[in-house]
Amino acid sequence: MTQFLPPNLLALFAPRDPIPFLSQLEKLPHEKHHNQPYSGIAPFIRHFEDPRDAPPPTRAETRDERLERKVSSGDF
């Protein structure tokens, strides 16, 4: 059925040029050889903050507390 289309519409269905082949730039992640074995987080623990020096956690007002505060103050 496409052979009956006018040339301007037929050009929309024309195949494009093939994609050029490019060689691989580097190895895939599963093909790479790691110089150092995987390790845990133990070497980085010294960079963390001491929990005793951390500020106390802030507590947000719950929905029920907010409603109670508004009812008691008369703000609606």
CHARMM-style PDB file with segment names, atoms N, HN, CA, C and O in Angstrom:
ATOM      1  N   MET     1       0.810  -1.191   0.000  1.00  0.00      PROA
ATOM      2  CA  MET     1       0.000   0.000   0.000  1.00  0.00      PROA
ATOM      3  C   MET     1       0.861   1.265   0.000  1.00  0.00      PROA
ATOM      4  O   MET     1       0.412   2.320  -0.448  1.00  0.00      PROA
ATOM      5  N   THR     2       2.102   1.162   0.504  1.00  0.00      PROA
ATOM      6  HN  THR     2       2.466   0.304   0.868  1.00  0.00      PROA
ATOM      7  CA  THR     2       2.929   2.364   0.576  1.00  0.00      PROA
ATOM      8  C   THR     2       3.380   2.832  -0.798  1.00  0.00      PROA
ATOM      9  O   THR     2       3.765   3.991  -0.953  1.00  0.00      PROA
ATOM     10  N   GLN     3       3.340   1.957  -1.801  1.00  0.00      PROA
ATOM     11  HN  GLN     3       3.027   1.016  -1.675  1.00  0.00      PROA
ATOM     12  CA  GLN     3       3.780   2.382  -3.133  1.00  0.00      PROA
ATOM     13  C   GLN     3       2.842   3.427  -3.740  1.00  0.00      PROA
ATOM     14  O   GLN     3       3.209   4.087  -4.712  1.00  0.00      PROA
ATOM     15  N   PHE     4       1.644   3.587  -3.184  1.00  0.00      PROA
ATOM     16  HN  PHE     4       1.346   3.051  -2.394  1.00  0.00      PROA
ATOM     17  CA  PHE     4       0.684   4.557  -3.716  1.00  0.00      PROA
ATOM     18  C   PHE     4       0.808   5.930  -3.039  1.00  0.00      PROA
ATOM     19  O   PHE     4       0.078   6.858  -3.386  1.00  0.00      PROA
ATOM     20  N   LEU     5       1.724   6.058  -2.082  1.00  0.00      PROA
ATOM     21  HN  LEU     5       2.318   5.304  -1.801  1.00  0.00      PROA
ATOM     22  CA  LEU     5       1.903   7.333  -1.397  1.00  0.00      PROA
ATOM     23  C   LEU     5       2.680   8.308  -2.277  1.00  0.00      PROA
ATOM     24  O   LEU     5       3.462   7.882  -3.126  1.00  0.00      PROA
ATOM     25  N   PRO     6       2.476   9.590  -2.087  1.00  0.00      PROA
ATOM     26  CA  PRO     6       3.258  10.572  -2.838  1.00  0.00      PROA
ATOM     27  C   PRO     6       4.724  10.543  -2.388  1.00  0.00      PROA
ATOM     28  O   PRO     6       5.013  10.063  -1.292  1.00  0.00      PROA
ATOM     29  N   PRO     7       5.643  11.040  -3.200  1.00  0.00      PROA
ATOM     30  CA  PRO     7       7.070  10.941  -2.896  1.00  0.00      PROA
ATOM     31  C   PRO     7       7.477  11.608  -1.569  1.00  0.00      PROA
ATOM     32  O   PRO     7       8.377  11.117  -0.888  1.00  0.00      PROA
ATOM     33  N   ASN     8       6.830  12.709  -1.201  1.00  0.00      PROA
ATOM     34  HN  ASN     8       6.099  13.108  -1.754  1.00  0.00      PROA
ATOM     35  CA  ASN     8       7.218  13.359   0.056  1.00  0.00      PROA
ATOM     36  C   ASN     8       6.886  12.489   1.272  1.00  0.00      PROA
ATOM     37  O   ASN     8       7.626  12.512   2.255  1.00  0.00      PROA
ATOM     38  N   LEU     9       5.794  11.729   1.228  1.00  0.00      PROA
ATOM     39  HN  LEU     9       5.193  11.711   0.429  1.00  0.00      PROA
ATOM     40  CA  LEU     9       5.470  10.827   2.323  1.00  0.00      PROA
ATOM     41  C   LEU     9       6.266   9.531   2.232  1.00  0.00      PROA
ATOM     42  O   LEU     9       6.606   8.930   3.251  1.00  0.00      PROA
ATOM     43  N   LEU    10       6.557   9.110   1.019  1.00  0.00      PROA
ATOM     44  HN  LEU    10       6.281   9.599   0.192  1.00  0.00      PROA
ATOM     45  CA  LEU    10       7.343   7.895   0.814  1.00  0.00      PROA
ATOM     46  C   LEU    10       8.757   8.068   1.375  1.00  0.00      PROA
ATOM     47  O   LEU    10       9.370   7.098   1.820  1.00  0.00      PROA
ATOM     48  N   ALA    11       9.272   9.294   1.353  1.00  0.00      PROA
ATOM     49  HN  ALA    11       8.774  10.082   0.991  1.00  0.00      PROA
ATOM     50  CA  ALA    11      10.609   9.568   1.885  1.00  0.00      PROA
ATOM     51  C   ALA    11      10.658   9.343   3.395  1.00  0.00      PROA
ATOM     52  O   ALA    11      11.726   9.052   3.934  1.00  0.00      PROA
ATOM     53  N   LEU    12       9.540   9.472   4.078  1.00  0.00      PROA
ATOM     54  HN  LEU    12       8.673   9.709   3.640  1.00  0.00      PROA
ATOM     55  CA  LEU    12       9.514   9.240   5.522  1.00  0.00      PROA
ATOM     56  C   LEU    12       9.757   7.778   5.878  1.00  0.00      PROA
ATOM     57  O   LEU    12      10.222   7.473   6.976  1.00  0.00      PROA
ATOM     58  N   PHE    13       9.444   6.874   4.954  1.00  0.00      PROA
ATOM     59  HN  PHE    13       9.066   7.121   4.062  1.00  0.00      PROA
ATOM     60  CA  PHE    13       9.586   5.443   5.213  1.00  0.00      PROA
ATOM     61  C   PHE    13      10.857   4.869   4.618  1.00  0.00      PROA
ATOM     62  O   PHE    13      11.054   3.655   4.660  1.00  0.00      PROA
ATOM     63  N   ALA    14      11.726   5.705   4.063  1.00  0.00      PROA
ATOM     64  HN  ALA    14      11.566   6.691   4.028  1.00  0.00      PROA
ATOM     65  CA  ALA    14      12.980   5.233   3.466  1.00  0.00      PROA
ATOM     66  C   ALA    14      13.931   4.784   4.577  1.00  0.00      PROA
ATOM     67  O   ALA    14      13.978   5.410   5.636  1.00  0.00      PROA
ATOM     68  N   PRO    15      14.692   3.701   4.347  1.00  0.00      PROA
ATOM     69  CA  PRO    15      15.632   3.248   5.374  1.00  0.00      PROA
ATOM     70  C   PRO    15      16.802   4.220   5.521  1.00  0.00      PROA
ATOM     71  O   PRO    15      17.213   4.859   4.552  1.00  0.00      PROA
ATOM     72  N   ARG    16      17.317   4.323   6.697  1.00  0.00      PROA
ATOM     73  HN  ARG    16      16.983   3.805   7.484  1.00  0.00      PROA
ATOM     74  CA  ARG    16      18.463   5.180   6.963  1.00  0.00      PROA
ATOM     75  C   ARG    16      19.753   4.438   6.646  1.00  0.00      PROA
ATOM     76  O   ARG    16      19.747   3.228   6.416  1.00  0.00      PROA
ATOM     77  N   ASP    17      20.865   5.181   6.636  1.00  0.00      PROA
ATOM     78  HN  ASP    17      20.870   6.164   6.822  1.00  0.00      PROA
ATOM     79  CA  ASP    17      22.173   4.556   6.445  1.00  0.00      PROA
ATOM     80  C   ASP    17      22.472   3.670   7.641  1.00  0.00      PROA
ATOM     81  O   ASP    17      22.023   3.964   8.748  1.00  0.00      PROA
ATOM     82  N   PRO    18      23.226   2.585   7.444  1.00  0.00      PROA
ATOM     83  CA  PRO    18      23.542   1.723   8.588  1.00  0.00      PROA
ATOM     84  C   PRO    18      24.428   2.455   9.589  1.00  0.00      PROA
ATOM     85  O   PRO    18      25.182   3.360   9.232  1.00  0.00      PROA
ATOM     86  N   ILE    19      24.323   2.050  10.828  1.00  0.00      PROA
ATOM     87  HN  ILE    19      23.711   1.315  11.119  1.00  0.00      PROA
ATOM     88  CA  ILE    19      25.107   2.645  11.901  1.00  0.00      PROA
ATOM     89  C   ILE    19      26.553   2.211  11.731  1.00  0.00      PROA
ATOM     90  O   ILE    19      26.819   1.020  11.571  1.00  0.00      PROA
ATOM     91  N   PRO    20      27.501   3.153  11.761  1.00  0.00      PROA
ATOM     92  CA  PRO    20      28.906   2.761  11.591  1.00  0.00      PROA
ATOM     93  C   PRO    20      29.407   1.985  12.806  1.00  0.00      PROA
ATOM     94  O   PRO    20      29.016   2.259  13.940  1.00  0.00      PROA
ATOM     95  N   PHE    21      30.276   1.016  12.551  1.00  0.00      PROA
ATOM     96  HN  PHE    21      30.594   0.792  11.629  1.00  0.00      PROA
ATOM     97  CA  PHE    21      30.837   0.203  13.624  1.00  0.00      PROA
ATOM     98  C   PHE    21      31.980   0.955  14.283  1.00  0.00      PROA
ATOM     99  O   PHE    21      32.884   1.441  13.603  1.00  0.00      PROA
ATOM    100  N   LEU    22      31.943   1.051  15.601  1.00  0.00      PROA
ATOM    101  HN  LEU    22      31.208   0.657  16.154  1.00  0.00      PROA
ATOM    102  CA  LEU    22      33.025   1.655  16.361  1.00  0.00      PROA
ATOM    103  C   LEU    22      33.594   0.589  17.286  1.00  0.00      PROA
ATOM    104  O   LEU    22      32.851  -0.154  17.927  1.00  0.00      PROA
ATOM    105  N   SER    23      34.904   0.525  17.346  1.00  0.00      PROA
ATOM    106  HN  SER    23      35.507   1.130  16.825  1.00  0.00      PROA
ATOM    107  CA  SER    23      35.513  -0.469  18.216  1.00  0.00      PROA
ATOM    108  C   SER    23      35.306  -0.074  19.671  1.00  0.00      PROA
ATOM    109  O   SER    23      35.060   1.090  19.984  1.00  0.00      PROA
ATOM    110  N   GLN    24      35.408  -1.044  20.536  1.00  0.00      PROA
ATOM    111  HN  GLN    24      35.607  -1.990  20.282  1.00  0.00      PROA
ATOM    112  CA  GLN    24      35.163  -0.841  21.957  1.00  0.00      PROA
ATOM    113  C   GLN    24      36.305  -0.036  22.563  1.00  0.00      PROA
ATOM    114  O   GLN    24      37.469  -0.356  22.323  1.00  0.00      PROA
ATOM    115  N   LEU    25      36.001   1.008  23.346  1.00  0.00      PROA
ATOM    116  HN  LEU    25      35.055   1.269  23.541  1.00  0.00      PROA
ATOM    117  CA  LEU    25      37.031   1.859  23.925  1.00  0.00      PROA
ATOM    118  C   LEU    25      37.700   1.228  25.143  1.00  0.00      PROA
ATOM    119  O   LEU    25      38.913   1.350  25.313  1.00  0.00      PROA
ATOM    120  N   GLU    26      36.937   0.568  25.973  1.00  0.00      PROA
ATOM    121  HN  GLU    26      35.952   0.469  25.835  1.00  0.00      PROA
ATOM    122  CA  GLU    26      37.502  -0.074  27.156  1.00  0.00      PROA
ATOM    123  C   GLU    26      36.775  -1.381  27.400  1.00  0.00      PROA
ATOM    124  O   GLU    26      35.772  -1.681  26.751  1.00  0.00      PROA
ATOM    125  N   LYS    27      37.282  -2.145  28.330  1.00  0.00      PROA
ATOM    126  HN  LYS    27      38.097  -1.902  28.858  1.00  0.00      PROA
ATOM    127  CA  LYS    27      36.676  -3.437  28.628  1.00  0.00      PROA
ATOM    128  C   LYS    27      35.350  -3.249  29.363  1.00  0.00      PROA
ATOM    129  O   LYS    27      35.123  -2.230  30.015  1.00  0.00      PROA
ATOM    130  N   LEU    28      34.501  -4.231  29.246  1.00  0.00      PROA
ATOM    131  HN  LEU    28      34.686  -5.059  28.716  1.00  0.00      PROA
ATOM    132  CA  LEU    28      33.244  -4.231  29.985  1.00  0.00      PROA
ATOM    133  C   LEU    28      33.524  -4.464  31.465  1.00  0.00      PROA
ATOM    134  O   LEU    28      34.557  -5.040  31.806  1.00  0.00      PROA
ATOM    135  N   PRO    29      32.627  -4.029  32.353  1.00  0.00      PROA
ATOM    136  CA  PRO    29      32.898  -4.156  33.794  1.00  0.00      PROA
ATOM    137  C   PRO    29      33.198  -5.580  34.246  1.00  0.00      PROA
ATOM    138  O   PRO    29      34.031  -5.775  35.131  1.00  0.00      PROA
ATOM    139  N   HSD    30      32.546  -6.572  33.665  1.00  0.00      PROA
ATOM    140  HN  HSD    30      31.870  -6.413  32.946  1.00  0.00      PROA
ATOM    141  CA  HSD    30      32.803  -7.938  34.109  1.00  0.00      PROA
ATOM    142  C   HSD    30      34.095  -8.496  33.524  1.00  0.00      PROA
ATOM    143  O   HSD    30      34.552  -9.553  33.960  1.00  0.00      PROA
ATOM    144  N   GLU    31      34.698  -7.816  32.549  1.00  0.00      PROA
ATOM    145  HN  GLU    31      34.328  -6.958  32.195  1.00  0.00      PROA
ATOM    146  CA  GLU    31      35.951  -8.272  31.955  1.00  0.00      PROA
ATOM    147  C   GLU    31      37.174  -7.609  32.595  1.00  0.00      PROA
ATOM    148  O   GLU    31      38.299  -8.059  32.381  1.00  0.00      PROA
ATOM    149  N   LYS    32      36.968  -6.551  33.374  1.00  0.00      PROA
ATOM    150  HN  LYS    32      36.054  -6.185  33.548  1.00  0.00      PROA
ATOM    151  CA  LYS    32      38.086  -5.830  33.978  1.00  0.00      PROA
ATOM    152  C   LYS    32      38.696  -6.644  35.109  1.00  0.00      PROA
ATOM    153  O   LYS    32      37.996  -7.330  35.853  1.00  0.00      PROA
ATOM    154  N   HSD    33      39.996  -6.554  35.218  1.00  0.00      PROA
ATOM    155  HN  HSD    33      40.565  -5.997  34.614  1.00  0.00      PROA
ATOM    156  CA  HSD    33      40.703  -7.192  36.322  1.00  0.00      PROA
ATOM    157  C   HSD    33      41.016  -6.111  37.339  1.00  0.00      PROA
ATOM    158  O   HSD    33      41.699  -5.134  37.032  1.00  0.00      PROA
ATOM    159  N   HSD    34      40.520  -6.290  38.538  1.00  0.00      PROA
ATOM    160  HN  HSD    34      39.966  -7.084  38.788  1.00  0.00      PROA
ATOM    161  CA  HSD    34      40.718  -5.296  39.581  1.00  0.00      PROA
ATOM    162  C   HSD    34      42.072  -5.509  40.241  1.00  0.00      PROA
ATOM    163  O   HSD    34      42.450  -6.634  40.567  1.00  0.00      PROA
ATOM    164  N   ASN    35      42.786  -4.423  40.430  1.00  0.00      PROA
ATOM    165  HN  ASN    35      42.479  -3.509  40.166  1.00  0.00      PROA
ATOM    166  CA  ASN    35      44.083  -4.516  41.086  1.00  0.00      PROA
ATOM    167  C   ASN    35      43.934  -4.752  42.579  1.00  0.00      PROA
ATOM    168  O   ASN    35      44.764  -5.430  43.185  1.00  0.00      PROA
ATOM    169  N   GLN    36      42.896  -4.207  43.174  1.00  0.00      PROA
ATOM    170  HN  GLN    36      42.221  -3.657  42.682  1.00  0.00      PROA
ATOM    171  CA  GLN    36      42.667  -4.392  44.593  1.00  0.00      PROA
ATOM    172  C   GLN    36      41.378  -5.184  44.787  1.00  0.00      PROA
ATOM    173  O   GLN    36      40.397  -4.953  44.079  1.00  0.00      PROA
ATOM    174  N   PRO    37      41.370  -6.101  45.725  1.00  0.00      PROA
ATOM    175  CA  PRO    37      40.133  -6.860  45.969  1.00  0.00      PROA
ATOM    176  C   PRO    37      39.083  -5.973  46.617  1.00  0.00      PROA
ATOM    177  O   PRO    37      39.398  -4.922  47.175  1.00  0.00      PROA
ATOM    178  N   TYR    38      37.850  -6.401  46.538  1.00  0.00      PROA
ATOM    179  HN  TYR    38      37.594  -7.255  46.085  1.00  0.00      PROA
ATOM    180  CA  TYR    38      36.772  -5.667  47.188  1.00  0.00      PROA
ATOM    181  C   TYR    38      36.967  -5.701  48.693  1.00  0.00      PROA
ATOM    182  O   TYR    38      37.421  -6.703  49.246  1.00  0.00      PROA
ATOM    183  N   SER    39      36.624  -4.611  49.350  1.00  0.00      PROA
ATOM    184  HN  SER    39      36.255  -3.798  48.901  1.00  0.00      PROA
ATOM    185  CA  SER    39      36.739  -4.562  50.800  1.00  0.00      PROA
ATOM    186  C   SER    39      35.493  -3.896  51.356  1.00  0.00      PROA
ATOM    187  O   SER    39      34.674  -3.360  50.610  1.00  0.00      PROA
ATOM    188  N   GLY    40      35.361  -3.934  52.657  1.00  0.00      PROA
ATOM    189  HN  GLY    40      36.026  -4.369  53.264  1.00  0.00      PROA
ATOM    190  CA  GLY    40      34.202  -3.346  53.305  1.00  0.00      PROA
ATOM    191  C   GLY    40      34.423  -1.878  53.613  1.00  0.00      PROA
ATOM    192  O   GLY    40      35.240  -1.209  52.980  1.00  0.00      PROA
ATOM    193  N   ILE    41      33.679  -1.387  54.599  1.00  0.00      PROA
ATOM    194  HN  ILE    41      33.016  -1.931  55.113  1.00  0.00      PROA
ATOM    195  CA  ILE    41      33.763   0.026  54.958  1.00  0.00      PROA
ATOM    196  C   ILE    41      34.706   0.263  56.134  1.00  0.00      PROA
ATOM    197  O   ILE    41      34.862   1.402  56.574  1.00  0.00      PROA
ATOM    198  N   ALA    42      35.330  -0.778  56.643  1.00  0.00      PROA
ATOM    199  HN  ALA    42      35.203  -1.703  56.285  1.00  0.00      PROA
ATOM    200  CA  ALA    42      36.184  -0.648  57.821  1.00  0.00      PROA
ATOM    201  C   ALA    42      37.269   0.418  57.677  1.00  0.00      PROA
ATOM    202  O   ALA    42      37.506   1.147  58.641  1.00  0.00      PROA
ATOM    203  N   PRO    43      37.945   0.554  56.524  1.00  0.00      PROA
ATOM    204  CA  PRO    43      38.979   1.600  56.435  1.00  0.00      PROA
ATOM    205  C   PRO    43      38.417   3.024  56.483  1.00  0.00      PROA
ATOM    206  O   PRO    43      39.173   3.967  56.713  1.00  0.00      PROA
ATOM    207  N   PHE    44      37.133   3.197  56.275  1.00  0.00      PROA
ATOM    208  HN  PHE    44      36.519   2.431  56.088  1.00  0.00      PROA
ATOM    209  CA  PHE    44      36.544   4.529  56.211  1.00  0.00      PROA
ATOM    210  C   PHE    44      35.829   4.943  57.489  1.00  0.00      PROA
ATOM    211  O   PHE    44      35.335   6.068  57.579  1.00  0.00      PROA
ATOM    212  N   ILE    45      35.764   4.062  58.475  1.00  0.00      PROA
ATOM    213  HN  ILE    45      36.165   3.149  58.402  1.00  0.00      PROA
ATOM    214  CA  ILE    45      35.056   4.343  59.719  1.00  0.00      PROA
ATOM    215  C   ILE    45      35.642   5.577  60.412  1.00  0.00      PROA
ATOM    216  O   ILE    45      34.909   6.328  61.055  1.00  0.00      PROA
ATOM    217  N   ARG    46      36.946   5.790  60.287  1.00  0.00      PROA
ATOM    218  HN  ARG    46      37.541   5.180  59.764  1.00  0.00      PROA
ATOM    219  CA  ARG    46      37.578   6.922  60.971  1.00  0.00      PROA
ATOM    220  C   ARG    46      37.110   8.264  60.417  1.00  0.00      PROA
ATOM    221  O   ARG    46      37.286   9.292  61.070  1.00  0.00      PROA
ATOM    222  N   HSD    47      36.512   8.273  59.217  1.00  0.00      PROA
ATOM    223  HN  HSD    47      36.368   7.437  58.686  1.00  0.00      PROA
ATOM    224  CA  HSD    47      36.023   9.512  58.617  1.00  0.00      PROA
ATOM    225  C   HSD    47      34.610   9.876  59.086  1.00  0.00      PROA
ATOM    226  O   HSD    47      34.152  10.996  58.858  1.00  0.00      PROA
ATOM    227  N   PHE    48      33.925   8.941  59.735  1.00  0.00      PROA
ATOM    228  HN  PHE    48      34.298   8.032  59.920  1.00  0.00      PROA
ATOM    229  CA  PHE    48      32.568   9.198  60.193  1.00  0.00      PROA
ATOM    230  C   PHE    48      32.568  10.055  61.446  1.00  0.00      PROA
ATOM    231  O   PHE    48      33.566  10.138  62.162  1.00  0.00      PROA
ATOM    232  N   GLU    49      31.440  10.685  61.695  1.00  0.00      PROA
ATOM    233  HN  GLU    49      30.630  10.618  61.113  1.00  0.00      PROA
ATOM    234  CA  GLU    49      31.272  11.518  62.879  1.00  0.00      PROA
ATOM    235  C   GLU    49      31.038  10.626  64.092  1.00  0.00      PROA
ATOM    236  O   GLU    49      30.368   9.597  64.002  1.00  0.00      PROA
ATOM    237  N   ASP    50      31.595  11.033  65.218  1.00  0.00      PROA
ATOM    238  HN  ASP    50      32.139  11.869  65.291  1.00  0.00      PROA
ATOM    239  CA  ASP    50      31.383  10.295  66.453  1.00  0.00      PROA
ATOM    240  C   ASP    50      29.942  10.537  66.908  1.00  0.00      PROA
ATOM    241  O   ASP    50      29.519  11.691  66.979  1.00  0.00      PROA
ATOM    242  N   PRO    51      29.174   9.483  67.219  1.00  0.00      PROA
ATOM    243  CA  PRO    51      27.775   9.675  67.610  1.00  0.00      PROA
ATOM    244  C   PRO    51      27.610  10.536  68.859  1.00  0.00      PROA
ATOM    245  O   PRO    51      26.566  11.165  69.035  1.00  0.00      PROA
ATOM    246  N   ARG    52      28.621  10.577  69.731  1.00  0.00      PROA
ATOM    247  HN  ARG    52      29.469  10.066  69.588  1.00  0.00      PROA
ATOM    248  CA  ARG    52      28.520  11.407  70.939  1.00  0.00      PROA
ATOM    249  C   ARG    52      28.590  12.893  70.596  1.00  0.00      PROA
ATOM    250  O   ARG    52      28.062  13.727  71.331  1.00  0.00      PROA
ATOM    251  N   ASP    53      29.248  13.229  69.467  1.00  0.00      PROA
ATOM    252  HN  ASP    53      29.676  12.552  68.869  1.00  0.00      PROA
ATOM    253  CA  ASP    53      29.377  14.632  69.068  1.00  0.00      PROA
ATOM    254  C   ASP    53      28.210  15.104  68.205  1.00  0.00      PROA
ATOM    255  O   ASP    53      28.090  16.301  67.940  1.00  0.00      PROA
ATOM    256  N   ALA    54      27.363  14.205  67.770  1.00  0.00      PROA
ATOM    257  HN  ALA    54      27.460  13.233  67.985  1.00  0.00      PROA
ATOM    258  CA  ALA    54      26.248  14.565  66.891  1.00  0.00      PROA
ATOM    259  C   ALA    54      25.176  15.314  67.687  1.00  0.00      PROA
ATOM    260  O   ALA    54      24.973  15.036  68.869  1.00  0.00      PROA
ATOM    261  N   PRO    55      24.495  16.257  67.048  1.00  0.00      PROA
ATOM    262  CA  PRO    55      23.418  16.965  67.755  1.00  0.00      PROA
ATOM    263  C   PRO    55      22.239  16.024  67.999  1.00  0.00      PROA
ATOM    264  O   PRO    55      22.059  15.051  67.266  1.00  0.00      PROA
ATOM    265  N   PRO    56      21.444  16.310  69.017  1.00  0.00      PROA
ATOM    266  CA  PRO    56      20.290  15.433  69.275  1.00  0.00      PROA
ATOM    267  C   PRO    56      19.294  15.518  68.120  1.00  0.00      PROA
ATOM    268  O   PRO    56      19.170  16.565  67.485  1.00  0.00      PROA
ATOM    269  N   PRO    57      18.590  14.433  67.847  1.00  0.00      PROA
ATOM    270  CA  PRO    57      17.633  14.452  66.730  1.00  0.00      PROA
ATOM    271  C   PRO    57      16.478  15.399  67.018  1.00  0.00      PROA
ATOM    272  O   PRO    57      16.014  15.507  68.153  1.00  0.00      PROA
ATOM    273  N   THR    58      16.031  16.067  65.998  1.00  0.00      PROA
ATOM    274  HN  THR    58      16.408  15.979  65.076  1.00  0.00      PROA
ATOM    275  CA  THR    58      14.884  16.967  66.148  1.00  0.00      PROA
ATOM    276  C   THR    58      13.601  16.169  65.966  1.00  0.00      PROA
ATOM    277  O   THR    58      13.548  15.234  65.166  1.00  0.00      PROA
ATOM    278  N   ARG    59      12.585  16.539  66.703  1.00  0.00      PROA
ATOM    279  HN  ARG    59      12.628  17.298  67.353  1.00  0.00      PROA
ATOM    280  CA  ARG    59      11.312  15.825  66.640  1.00  0.00      PROA
ATOM    281  C   ARG    59      10.295  16.745  65.985  1.00  0.00      PROA
ATOM    282  O   ARG    59      10.101  17.879  66.422  1.00  0.00      PROA
ATOM    283  N   ALA    60       9.648  16.254  64.939  1.00  0.00      PROA
ATOM    284  HN  ALA    60       9.806  15.332  64.584  1.00  0.00      PROA
ATOM    285  CA  ALA    60       8.639  17.037  64.234  1.00  0.00      PROA
ATOM    286  C   ALA    60       7.291  16.887  64.933  1.00  0.00      PROA
ATOM    287  O   ALA    60       7.021  15.893  65.608  1.00  0.00      PROA
ATOM    288  N   GLU    61       6.475  17.884  64.753  1.00  0.00      PROA
ATOM    289  HN  GLU    61       6.694  18.691  64.204  1.00  0.00      PROA
ATOM    290  CA  GLU    61       5.137  17.879  65.342  1.00  0.00      PROA
ATOM    291  C   GLU    61       4.231  16.944  64.526  1.00  0.00      PROA
ATOM    292  O   GLU    61       4.187  17.041  63.299  1.00  0.00      PROA
ATOM    293  N   THR    62       3.521  16.053  65.194  1.00  0.00      PROA
ATOM    294  HN  THR    62       3.557  15.974  66.190  1.00  0.00      PROA
ATOM    295  CA  THR    62       2.634  15.132  64.495  1.00  0.00      PROA
ATOM    296  C   THR    62       1.339  15.835  64.119  1.00  0.00      PROA
ATOM    297  O   THR    62       1.059  16.940  64.584  1.00  0.00      PROA
ATOM    298  N   ARG    63       0.569  15.190  63.285  1.00  0.00      PROA
ATOM    299  HN  ARG    63       0.798  14.292  62.908  1.00  0.00      PROA
ATOM    300  CA  ARG    63      -0.704  15.776  62.839  1.00  0.00      PROA
ATOM    301  C   ARG    63      -1.654  15.974  64.015  1.00  0.00      PROA
ATOM    302  O   ARG    63      -2.309  17.010  64.125  1.00  0.00      PROA
ATOM    303  N   ASP    64      -1.725  14.971  64.895  1.00  0.00      PROA
ATOM    304  HN  ASP    64      -1.193  14.129  64.805  1.00  0.00      PROA
ATOM    305  CA  ASP    64      -2.612  15.079  66.060  1.00  0.00      PROA
ATOM    306  C   ASP    64      -2.178  16.213  66.987  1.00  0.00      PROA
ATOM    307  O   ASP    64      -3.018  16.947  67.509  1.00  0.00      PROA
ATOM    308  N   GLU    65      -0.874  16.358  67.190  1.00  0.00      PROA
ATOM    309  HN  GLU    65      -0.192  15.762  66.765  1.00  0.00      PROA
ATOM    310  CA  GLU    65      -0.380  17.444  68.045  1.00  0.00      PROA
ATOM    311  C   GLU    65      -0.679  18.809  67.426  1.00  0.00      PROA
ATOM    312  O   GLU    65      -1.028  19.750  68.139  1.00  0.00      PROA
ATOM    313  N   ARG    66      -0.547  18.917  66.127  1.00  0.00      PROA
ATOM    314  HN  ARG    66      -0.264  18.152  65.549  1.00  0.00      PROA
ATOM    315  CA  ARG    66      -0.828  20.173  65.439  1.00  0.00      PROA
ATOM    316  C   ARG    66      -2.311  20.529  65.564  1.00  0.00      PROA
ATOM    317  O   ARG    66      -2.653  21.681  65.828  1.00  0.00      PROA
ATOM    318  N   LEU    67      -3.197  19.532  65.373  1.00  0.00      PROA
ATOM    319  HN  LEU    67      -2.919  18.596  65.159  1.00  0.00      PROA
ATOM    320  CA  LEU    67      -4.632  19.781  65.528  1.00  0.00      PROA
ATOM    321  C   LEU    67      -4.974  20.176  66.958  1.00  0.00      PROA
ATOM    322  O   LEU    67      -5.784  21.074  67.188  1.00  0.00      PROA
ATOM    323  N   GLU    68      -4.350  19.498  67.916  1.00  0.00      PROA
ATOM    324  HN  GLU    68      -3.692  18.768  67.729  1.00  0.00      PROA
ATOM    325  CA  GLU    68      -4.604  19.815  69.323  1.00  0.00      PROA
ATOM    326  C   GLU    68      -4.152  21.241  69.638  1.00  0.00      PROA
ATOM    327  O   GLU    68      -4.842  21.965  70.355  1.00  0.00      PROA
ATOM    328  N   ARG    69      -3.006  21.642  69.112  1.00  0.00      PROA
ATOM    329  HN  ARG    69      -2.445  21.053  68.529  1.00  0.00      PROA
ATOM    330  CA  ARG    69      -2.499  22.989  69.345  1.00  0.00      PROA
ATOM    331  C   ARG    69      -3.425  24.034  68.730  1.00  0.00      PROA
ATOM    332  O   ARG    69      -3.679  25.075  69.336  1.00  0.00      PROA
ATOM    333  N   LYS    70      -3.929  23.757  67.527  1.00  0.00      PROA
ATOM    334  HN  LYS    70      -3.722  22.911  67.035  1.00  0.00      PROA
ATOM    335  CA  LYS    70      -4.824  24.710  66.871  1.00  0.00      PROA
ATOM    336  C   LYS    70      -6.163  24.812  67.599  1.00  0.00      PROA
ATOM    337  O   LYS    70      -6.730  25.899  67.717  1.00  0.00      PROA
ATOM    338  N   VAL    71      -6.671  23.668  68.091  1.00  0.00      PROA
ATOM    339  HN  VAL    71      -6.210  22.785  67.996  1.00  0.00      PROA
ATOM    340  CA  VAL    71      -7.946  23.689  68.819  1.00  0.00      PROA
ATOM    341  C   VAL    71      -7.799  24.440  70.123  1.00  0.00      PROA
ATOM    342  O   VAL    71      -8.678  25.215  70.500  1.00  0.00      PROA
ATOM    343  N   SER    72      -6.695  24.217  70.815  1.00  0.00      PROA
ATOM    344  HN  SER    72      -5.981  23.587  70.509  1.00  0.00      PROA
ATOM    345  CA  SER    72      -6.518  24.865  72.115  1.00  0.00      PROA
ATOM    346  C   SER    72      -6.276  26.376  71.976  1.00  0.00      PROA
ATOM    347  O   SER    72      -6.652  27.145  72.860  1.00  0.00      PROA
ATOM    348  N   SER    73      -5.647  26.805  70.861  1.00  0.00      PROA
ATOM    349  HN  SER    73      -5.342  26.181  70.142  1.00  0.00      PROA
ATOM    350  CA  SER    73      -5.388  28.225  70.691  1.00  0.00      PROA
ATOM    351  C   SER    73      -6.555  28.932  69.993  1.00  0.00      PROA
ATOM    352  O   SER    73      -6.604  30.162  69.983  1.00  0.00      PROA
ATOM    353  N   GLY    74      -7.479  28.189  69.420  1.00  0.00      PROA
ATOM    354  HN  GLY    74      -7.438  27.190  69.428  1.00  0.00      PROA
ATOM    355  CA  GLY    74      -8.639  28.776  68.765  1.00  0.00      PROA
ATOM    356  C   GLY    74      -8.363  29.195  67.331  1.00  0.00      PROA
ATOM    357  O   GLY    74      -9.200  29.877  66.739  1.00  0.00      PROA
ATOM    358  N   ASP    75      -7.246  28.826  66.746  1.00  0.00      PROA
ATOM    359  HN  ASP    75      -6.566  28.272  67.226  1.00  0.00      PROA
ATOM    360  CA  ASP    75      -6.941  29.166  65.344  1.00  0.00      PROA
ATOM    361  C   ASP    75      -7.518  28.093  64.421  1.00  0.00      PROA
ATOM    362  O   ASP    75      -7.183  26.914  64.534  1.00  0.00      PROA
ATOM    363  N   PHE    76      -8.381  28.517  63.516  1.00  0.00      PROA
ATOM    364  HN  PHE    76      -8.653  29.475  63.424  1.00  0.00      PROA
ATOM    365  CA  PHE    76      -8.914  27.598  62.500  1.00  0.00      PROA
ATOM    366  C   PHE    76      -8.797  28.196  61.163  1.00  0.00      PROA
ATOM    367  OT1 PHE    76      -9.190  27.578  60.173  1.00  0.00      PROA
TER     368      PHE     76
END
